[in-house]
Amino acid sequence: MDNGVRTGTELLWSALGGDPALVDRVEYGGVSGLLPARLPVMDLARAAVAVCSLAAVEHEGLPGPVRVDDGAVATAFVSERHLRIDGRAPVNFAPLSRFWRAADGWVRTHANYPHHKAALLAALNAADSVEAVAAAIGERKAVEVEAAVYAAGGLAVALRTPGEWAASEQGREVAARPLLTRERLDDAPPRRRTGPLRILDLTRVIAGPVATRTLALLGADVLRIDPPGNPELPDQHAETDVGKRTAALDLDRPSDRRTFDELLDSADVLVTGYRPGALDRFDLDRPGLVTARLSAWGDYGPWAGRRGFDSLVQVATGIAVVEGSVEEPGALPAQALDHGTGYLLAAAVLRALTEQASEGGTRLVRLALAQTGHWLSHGLPRYEAGRYLGESEGPLGRLRYALSPVSYEGGAAGWSRPPGLAGADAPEWLGA
């Protein structure tokens, strides 16, 4: 397996505060060439799964090795596409969740949830049809659609180039911060466990549920809580809630709030995936708890309070332009920001628990899809043809050419001479 894979794993493991020597336990294999993209999506996928597995064996005190199979990784990163329910394929994107051509560019919307769909239609004053929404968006500038839909409580993002995102205030905030943050908040002792790890799951859609689904696989008792009037979408529930138990609680109802507080008081880990600030009124802090907070844009900058999903983050950060163009935006071959962040989130929880077991302390880890997107775009080695090209001056002029891939210690660094004029050399051996 190439050095880029090892480098990605080493970079993520370092971000998690892990012992560098443990990376040697990871073994890679499987079919190559999966999840093809202009960005190093497969490297992200392998590395995220590798550190999650590595954090698991470290937490359980197992010797390893950790085996990362490309086929298994690639399949898991598009797991929602493989789901079948009595032979029926799932609905992964609703009809109004898609790219739309605006008056001056492109907009992508997310309207899978009924309340987000209603907000989109209200903001556009449009009927519930693809044709009506297309007409309404086509009359407006992309950023105007974005602002109007967000103001109404919906989700829409204007397409930006990587440069436009980098120059924006939110883009600068993301670029200035680490991939993830890990904090020890006090010296409180860890929660006392007499049975399996107890994880309270307040997440939705893909990234958070992938993390808690993975922790359930490792033996944790995961209890997911949703509001009674806004359950998870049925297909999403079937795909990401395997291994968990789910319950409905209205935290604004006193009796349900008491039940929730009792659950939180006896939990070991709390994982949240709502936009920053949405749950602050419920006072979720507890001494000795490991809390993992996931958001789309991060809890900083002007977009801190915005809702978001993987597809929208790709559009805002310029990934959709990299994978396509300004004229025809593209997408990653998987919801890689969601899945990658999910496995990284699970790894961060396990590492926090491992450190807490020996050092104590209430722990907080924070991740964001936009940070994972930035790391995918800037933190991993990317194929750049220029690294493998050379130039020379000679009788034919200035040539640019591909360097030879034949390379070994002590070998030639390149050819000793450029090509000359065809047929112009004397018919004799050098030095004869």
Summary of the structure (lengths in Angstrom):
residues: 432
radius of gyration: 25.1
end to end distance: 46.6
largest distance: 99.6
contacts: 1395
relative contact order: 0.14
helix: 41%
strand: 16%
